[in-house]
Amino acid sequence: MTTSTPANAPASITAGAALRTAVGSTAPRPVASTITGRQTLLRSIAAEWVKFWTLRSTWITSFVAVALIVLFSAGTAIGFAQSEKYLEVSKLMITFGLTFGRIVVAVLGALIITGEYASGQIRSSLAAVPRRGRLLLSKAVVLSVVAFLLGSGSVLLSWAISKPFLGEHAGSLTDWDYSAYILGSGLDCVGIALMALGIGFLLRSTAGAITMIVSLLFVADLPLQMMSQKWEWAGKLMECLPRSVAAALSDLSINWSDGTHSLTQSQAIAIFAAWAIIPVIAAWLVFSRRDA
């Protein structure tokens, strides 16, 4: 059945009827869009990896970390090699720069999250990865890989630079006891970076996180050292600070059973692991319950 328009109908009515007929016969029906694929932990890690390396601060901070570790480690090893008194221990100085490199690695660990809070990008991250535990884990995995490469790579580079100056006194990478310095340095940086990541999630402030990290690594042992002259418990507490127990991984020349330490090497490693894990767990509990 067709609709007819009277011959004497106004021109506006005729045009309107023709338009309705044309629209009804030619307008396509909307098709519902479908989103393929699903969100996984590996995809979240890949996204964090890309996002991490697109930041200029990542490259600058990483370069500073490598430069400080190599400069102080290789320089100290070469300097010790020039003295007959310290020639035998010069090969152990390839990890000396970690004392200064840890703080830069910690800054990198804090910036990976505090930078997002400062710029408001955390909202976009949560929109892409609504599961907050997965987002935190993705950042932790990416940061751990980068921190391990920075620590181990810098110490390996320090060894390569100092080896020609040390000659026959240089350590051999085929010796497990010596190559453990390189692997331990990477794990050292991983622990410090994860501790900084947890603190960054808790404080959501770059300045606050860096202040707390510097206090734990460099400031807290000063008053404890003075207090240890009067109270024994202060000395034991000082040995539990992150910088002290981190040496159980990166400085294998320390004799933990010589009677001057209240901790064994395994106990020091366990405490250092707690410094890394507990802040991350606390960050997960807080991050999963409060607004961005």
Buried (B, 14 or more C-beta within 10 A) or exposed (E): EEEEEEEEEEEEEEEEBEEEEEEEEEEEEEEEEEEEEEEEBEBBBEBBBEBBEEEEEBEEBBEBBBBBBBBBBBBBBBBBBEEEEBBEEBBBBBBBBBBBBBBBBBBBBBBBBBBBBBEEEBEEBBEBBEBBEBBBBBBBBBBBBBBBBBBBBBBBBBBBBBBEBBEEBBBEBEEEEBBBBBBBBBBBBBBBBBBBBBBBBBBBBBEBBBBBBBEBBBEBBEEBEEBBEEEEEBBBBBBBBBBBBBBBBBBBEBEBEEEEBBBEBEBBBEBBBBBBBEBBEBBBEEBEEEEB
